[in-house]
Amino acid sequence: MNAKYLIIYNPMAGNKTAKKNVYELDKILKDDYLTYVEMTPDFDYEEFIHNANYDESIVVCGGDGTLNSLINSIKKEELSKPIYYYPLGSGNDFIRDIFGKEHQSLIRINDYIRDLPIVAVKGEHKYFLNGIGFGIDGYCCAVGDMLRKNTTKPINYTSIAVKGMLYKYKPTNVKITVDGEVHAFKNVWLASTMKGRFYGGGMMATPDQDRKDPEKKVSVYVFMGKNRLKCLMMFAKVFTGDHVKYTNNVITFTGKKILVEFDKERPLQIDGETIPNVLSYSVQA
């Protein structure tokens, strides 16, 4: 019997390539009934999924930001309906974390989007799927957002990070509380909390983090150092996860209740969404 799929896609994902690439599903689901729906800026995930019939499967197409919008929009009772994801983003860290690399396939995500950690920042509470970047990673997202307003070209985040580490970004001091235990560090470039291993389009920030950990713990990692050039060389290893070998500069904690406090305001990003002028954030796993 032919299955029915409601395919909702974010036309802005993948540097605006999703609008074209979403029709790859015609081949993947060639024997099924497909209905395509383009997301608008005011698209209501909750209403759409609630109105779907129980014999219809929902397919969400876009990037990690699209998934973040989804998880912060739907109620738990809607997870009784089958929800699939087809990656069409530019980073695709969620898929990379599950398969070990970017993987162009359809995956059911109901179990992955249950019981996610919650971040509290500037009076707001949000679920996150991949990770929170606080420091130079948030700075890179903020600069990228600014550049995107003036160009249609893809943003080179590597270039932004290199310039930031060499001369533009200034490290801070930080206090991190993990399950009640307090740690203080100086010359900190970033202090990020991770649900998965990857963020930032392929950076393996926390190689040992397991998003399916039965205790639902998250990892918070700190990257610090005085010498800019040396720090840049070490930070370049983040794409393979080898940066954690520099134990004098990179420290990782795991826990269920995290508080990160900077001594100066810095940008923060949640699954790629930028929040400016942040002094602290907390996470409840």
DAFEN-V619406 format. One record per helix or strand of 3 or more residues. SS is the DSSP state (h for helix, s for strand). FROM is the first residue (numbers start at 1). TO is the last residue. Records with the same first field share a line. If there is no record, write none. Layout:
SS: FROM-TO ; FROM-TO
This chain:
s: 4-9 ; 33-38 ; 56-62 ; 83-87 ; 106-108 ; 118-121 ; 124-127 ; 131-135 ; 172-178 ; 181-194 ; 218-224 ; 250-255 ; 257-270 ; 273-284
h: 13-16 ; 18-28 ; 45-51 ; 64-71 ; 76-80 ; 93-99 ; 110-113 ; 136-148 ; 157-168 ; 228-239 ; 242-245
